[in-house]
Amino acid sequence: MTEWLDVVDENDVVMRALPRAEVHAGGWRHRAVHVIVEDDRGRIFLQRRSGRKECAPGLWDSSCAGHVEAGETYSAAVVRELVEELGITCEGLPSPMFTLPASALTGHEFVHVFRIIWTSVIAMDYSEMAAGGWFRREIIARWLAHRPQHFTGTFSLIWNSSSWKL
């Protein structure tokens, strides 16, 4: 089944919808969500993207990430992605943190970043990710400083954002 995405302008206003493959091949601006899942001990869940992924295969990324489908809101996408990738059904919307502008580092995606505290089981979807785990912030910071090539460009931007004091 073809996934359709909204193509947006420089102000994140929808212009038209195209199949995902065309959006990526054409380098069109589109929308995505990323979620940082944190537990009650302050650890952050990171996922290692599947080697079968079209973009950034095998790299470490946010806890949960995905496209906003054509006609979908950022809020609806974040709820859908949490269920699909991590088996997390939350009451209400995770806390919005900040937005990254579309750029080459984000894969031309406007990225809305959310955060949730989660203390229950995570049910990883291994068709979406190769691995996942809980990491202390200082471990992530050192890892990212010494091996940035292990992470997606978007996660690096999120981690280093001045909008989120890690």
C-alpha positions in Angstrom: 0.0 0.0 0.0 1.4 3.4 -1.0 2.0 5.9 1.8 1.0 9.4 0.9 2.6 12.4 2.5 1.7 16.1 2.4 4.3 18.2 0.6 4.6 21.6 2.4 6.1 24.9 1.7 8.8 26.8 3.7 6.1 27.8 6.2 4.9 24.2 6.7 1.7 24.9 4.7 0.3 22.0 2.7 0.7 22.4 -1.0 -0.3 18.9 -2.2 0.0 15.2 -1.4 2.4 12.8 -3.1 3.5 9.2 -2.6 6.3 8.8 -0.1 8.8 7.6 -2.7 8.2 10.7 -4.8 8.5 13.0 -1.8 11.9 11.5 -0.9 13.2 11.2 -4.4 12.3 14.8 -5.1 13.6 16.2 -1.8 10.3 17.8 -1.1 9.6 19.3 2.3 7.2 17.2 4.4 6.3 16.5 8.0 7.5 14.1 10.8 7.2 13.5 14.5 9.8 12.4 17.0 9.1 11.3 20.5 11.6 11.1 23.4 10.4 8.4 25.9 11.8 8.8 29.3 11.3 6.6 32.3 10.9 7.5 36.0 14.7 7.1 36.5 15.5 9.7 33.9 16.7 7.2 31.3 15.8 7.7 27.6 14.7 5.0 25.3 16.5 5.0 22.0 15.8 2.9 19.0 18.3 1.5 16.4 16.7 1.8 13.0 16.2 -1.4 11.0 18.8 -2.1 8.3 15.9 -2.3 5.9 15.0 1.4 6.3 15.2 3.7 3.3 16.7 6.6 5.3 19.5 6.2 7.9 19.4 2.4 8.1 21.0 1.0 11.2 21.5 4.3 13.0 20.3 5.2 16.5 17.4 7.6 16.7 14.7 9.0 18.9 12.5 6.7 20.9 9.9 6.8 18.2 9.8 8.6 14.9 7.6 8.7 11.8 6.0 10.6 9.0 2.8 12.6 9.3 0.6 11.1 6.6 -1.3 13.1 4.1 -4.3 14.9 5.8 -3.1 13.9 9.3 -2.2 16.3 12.1 1.1 16.2 14.0 -0.9 15.2 17.2 -2.6 12.3 15.5 0.7 11.1 14.0 2.5 11.0 17.3 -0.3 9.0 18.9 -0.3 6.6 16.0 3.5 6.2 15.8 3.8 5.4 19.6 1.3 2.6 19.2 2.9 1.2 16.0 6.5 1.4 17.0 6.5 0.9 20.8 3.1 -0.4 21.7 2.5 2.7 23.8 -1.1 3.8 24.2 -1.2 6.9 26.3 -4.1 9.0 27.6 -3.9 12.4 26.1 -1.1 13.8 24.0 2.6 13.5 24.9 4.1 16.9 25.8 5.1 19.0 22.8 8.7 20.2 23.2 9.8 22.1 20.1 9.9 22.1 16.3 12.9 21.7 14.0 12.7 23.4 10.6 13.0 21.4 7.5 16.6 21.0 6.4 18.9 18.6 4.7 19.8 17.1 8.1 16.2 16.4 8.9 15.6 14.8 5.5 13.6 17.9 4.5 11.1 17.3 7.3 9.5 19.7 9.6 9.9 17.8 12.8 7.6 18.2 15.8 9.3 16.8 18.9 7.3 15.4 21.8 8.2 13.9 25.2 6.5 11.3 27.4 7.3 9.7 30.7 6.6 5.9 30.4 7.1 3.3 33.1 5.4 0.3 31.6 6.6 -2.3 29.1 7.7 -1.2 25.6 6.7 -3.6 22.8 9.1 -2.9 20.0 8.1 -3.4 16.4 11.1 -5.2 14.9 9.9 -4.4 11.4 10.6 -0.8 12.2 13.7 -1.1 14.4 16.6 -3.5 14.9 17.1 -2.8 18.6 16.2 -0.5 21.4 17.3 0.3 24.9 17.2 2.6 27.9 20.3 4.9 28.3 21.3 7.4 30.9 21.7 11.0 29.5 25.4 11.2 30.2 26.0 7.9 28.3 24.1 9.3 25.3 25.9 12.6 25.5 29.4 10.9 25.5 28.3 8.5 22.8 27.1 11.3 20.6 30.2 13.4 21.2 32.6 10.6 20.3 30.6 8.6 17.7 28.1 11.0 16.0 28.0 8.8 12.9 26.1 6.2 15.0 23.1 8.6 15.1 20.6 10.1 12.7 21.0 13.7 11.8 17.6 14.5 13.2 18.4 12.9 16.6 21.7 14.9 16.8 19.7 18.1 16.1 17.1 17.2 18.8 19.8 16.3 21.4 21.8 19.5 20.7 18.8 21.8 20.5 18.9 24.8 22.7 15.2 24.4 23.1 15.7 21.3 25.2 18.2 21.5 28.0 19.5 18.0 28.4 
